[in-house]
Amino acid sequence: MARRAGTVLLAAFALAVAAPPAEAQDITASCDPTCSSWRTSDFTVAWTEFPPQGIPGTRIESGCIDGPITTETNGTLIWCAVVLLDVGGVVIGSAEESRLVRLDKTPPLVTGASPSRNPDANGWYRNPVGVTFRGSDVTSGIAACTSTSYAGPDTGSARATGTCTDVAGHHSAPSAFTLNYDATGPIVTSGKPARKPDHGRWYTRPVTWRFSGSDRLSGLAGCPPVRYRGPDGRTARVVGACADRAGNVTARGFVIPYDATPPARPVVRAQTGDGAIRLRIRTGADVTRIAVVRAPGPGTRDSTIYRGRPRSFTDTRARNGKRYRYTVIARDRAANRSRTTIAAVPGPRLLAPADGALLAGPPLLRWTKVRRADYYNVQLRRDGVKVLSRWPTEARLQLADRWRFAGRIPHLVPGSYRWDVWPGFGRRVAATYGPRIGARSFVIPEAPAVASGPRPAR
């Protein structure tokens, strides 16, 4: 019988069909189960006929399409008809079966591939990217195509490979999707400040740094400048970064000795004496040098009278009674500066106890030294009457509870006391005295009375 792909082929018998006996209904015709499966090469259909058993004097006649099937088709209907005849040629039973046969001899084609997202920057990927392939098959259609991911190595012609499979089971030839992939950052090759240090190797003001870099694959996009403003540190680090065209960024630190913070202001206290002013100076640990500027100087203008390491300093070129202003300038290793200014008037004076002090016991009298003085005369009066005169060689005198004076033994009893001091020069018997250093007073108050009262009853 004639057969053509995509058409229905019918094996027909012009038979006068009589009503078959019941047992004739067992006649069947069947095809192997693979008849309806997709075939990938030419094949012939194999029918199997099942005549009834136990009916003598009968014969079977059939008309079946059995191939060969050589033309690709996604569904051609084939038939097989079987009849049972008696000895007289009368049809006593029949059976019919049909099947759709499918033939696909051509592998599918990969028609393209699509990444799961757009490139990260400038047509370059720097992070893993998924790639899905697509294809076509004219006869059986596409069953599946590769879905994969590319995560390296770095290259400007990366290839993600995939295939497609059709429903008939053919596999396509491999196909590649090409992309640019660079997951490696550039190299920061150098960093340089825009100017020289402010002092020695130290920077004390904000400074701009510029950086250079390289990238061997996607190429260098740029290295933006950085303006460093701190923090302070001997080994502070300014961080520069470079980016490549794929968007990778690499940072690198460079050492910059930076100190923009002035030291703490020096603490200065002045102690005046006869023709001298002693400056007691305390500075922070970061101060390396100080300078002392006096106004007026030895002339009429300000002048620097000390320059060197931090320490206390005595100005021995001051004139008594003249007011001087001292500015102490502290400088750290980066030449940052801070300053403190105080004023003082030199001249001899009494130091302790304070004038008018209330004392509970004998005081230690102290006064400033007088240059070239060999001794001092200290006189003590109680309620206007002299009760003591002493000639210490040091600028101090410790009073006692009682002492000997003018053949008497005075006591330090409650009352008001005044003390005066004169400097003496040469031998004491010469009684050569300079101007009085000063006069002060102190008070020894009455002891508080002890309250008395009736004794508590037992």
Buried (B, 14 or more C-beta within 10 A) or exposed (E): EEBEBEEEBBBEBEBEEEEBEEBBEBBBBBBEEEBEEBBBEEBEBEBEBEBBEEBEEBEBBBBBBBBEBBEBBBEBBBBBBBBBBBEEEBBBBBBBBBBEBBBBBBBBBBBEBEBEEEBBBBEBBBEEBEBBBBBBBEBBBBBEBBEBEBEEEBEEEBBBBBBBBBBBBBEBEEBBBEBBBBBBBBBBEEBEBEEEBBBEEBBBEEBEBBBBBEBEBBBBBEBEEBEBEEEBEEEBBBBBBBBBBBBBEBEBEBEBBBBBBBBBBBEBEBBBBBBBBBBEBEBBEBBBBBBBBBBEBEEEEEEEBBEEEBEEBBBEBBEBEEEBEBBBBBBBBBBBBBBBEBEBBBBBBBBBBEEEEEBEEBBEBBBBBBEEBBBBBBBBBBEEEBBBEBEBEEBBBEBEEEBEBEEEEBEBEEEBBBBBBBBBBEEEEEEEBBEBBBEBBBEBEEEEEEEEEEEEEE
